[in-house]
Amino acid sequence: MKFFWKMPQGLTPHYRSEIEKHRKALSAGNLPRAWQHLERAHILGQPWAVEHSEVHWLMLRFGFTIKSWKEIRGQILRLVFGGVKSFVGKVPTGNTGGADVPPLQSMEIPEDLQEMLNPFSPSVKS
């Protein structure tokens, strides 16, 4: 069995860019844009346990920021189980990670993110 712990270095700058864009939008008070960047970071990081867990931690913090108990509860569950699923390579591709989406539902990956993932992803094929 192969384990998926940490994201490949070639994909990391794209992931980090989405996290930074999230932080900038959050600081500017643009909550919809901040959330969009978290969803994009989730799609990029989902196959790897470390990044997947980091995004869910940021989503949990976002849930507290917007005072959404649904998001808070959903992210706590995803923090407990999401990283484990990534670690063993069993994640639904393209899932955006929010509590408004079933945790096991695969979703279409935006074309620009798919292009970034193609050379690296253990679970995403074009």
N, C-alpha and C positions, 0 to 999 in steps of 0.2 A: 504494500500500500504506500502511495506517495502522499506526503503531507505538504500543505500549502500554508506556510507560516508567514513569510514576508514577501512583499511585492518586488518584482524584478526592478533593478535600478533604472532601466530604460523607460519604464512606465511611471516611476515615482515623480518626476517633474510635472507631469500632467495632473496627477492626483494632488500634489502639493499646490498647484496653481488653483485648482477648484477650492481647496480648503482656504487659501489666501483670499480668493474672490468672495467666499462666504463671509470671512471675517470683515473684509472691507464693506460689503453690503450691510452687514449687521451693524457695524459702527456708524454707517450713514443712515441707519434706520429703515433701510429698504428690506423689510422682512420677506416679502415674496421672492426677491432676487436672492437673498441669503439662503433661503430654503432650496431654491432651484440649484444652487451650487452644491449644497449638501447632497441633494439627490444625485447629481452628476458624479460627485466624489464617491458616493455609495456604489454606483454602477461600476466605476473604475476599481474600487477597493474591495468589492464583495468577494472575489475569489480568494483573497488572502486574509488570514485571521487577524493580523495586527491592524491593518488598515480598515478592515470591515468593522472591527470593534471600536476603533477610533471614531469612525463616522457615526456609529450608533451612540457613542458617548456625546458627541457634538449635537446629535439630534435630540438626545435627552435634555441637554442643557437648553436647546432651542425650545423644547416643550415647556420648560420652566419659564423661559423668557416670555412666551406667548400665553402662559398660564392655561395650557391645554392638558387636562388630566388624561384624555384619551391618548395623546402623544406620549406623555410621561409613562403611562402604563405599558403602551406598545413598545417603547424603547427599552424599558427595563427588561421585558421578555426577550427582545431581540439581542440585548447585550448578553443575556445569560446563554442563549442558544446559537446566535448568529456566528460568533467566532469559532465555535466547535464545528459547525457545518462547513465553514470555509476551510478549516484545518484539514478536514478529511475530503475536501473537494466536492461537496454536495450542496450547491447553492442554485437557486433558480436564477438564470441569467437575466440581466436587465432590470431586475426588481429595484425600484427606487428607494426602498427602505423605510418609508413613512408608515405610521400607524393606520393610514387610510388605505393601505394596500395589503392584501393578504400576504403574510411572510413567505409563503411557498409558491407564489404566483410568478411565473416567468413573464417578462415583458419585452417588447421590442426595444432594442438598444439604438439610441440616436446614432446616425451614420458617422459623425465625427468621433464619437467615443468608440464605436466599433473598429474604426481604422486604428485608433490608438491601442486597442486591446488585441487585435489580431496577432501580432507577433509574439505576445507574451502570455496570454490567458490560458490557464490549464483547462478551463471549462467553457470557453466561448469560442465558437468556430464561425467563420463567415459562410 
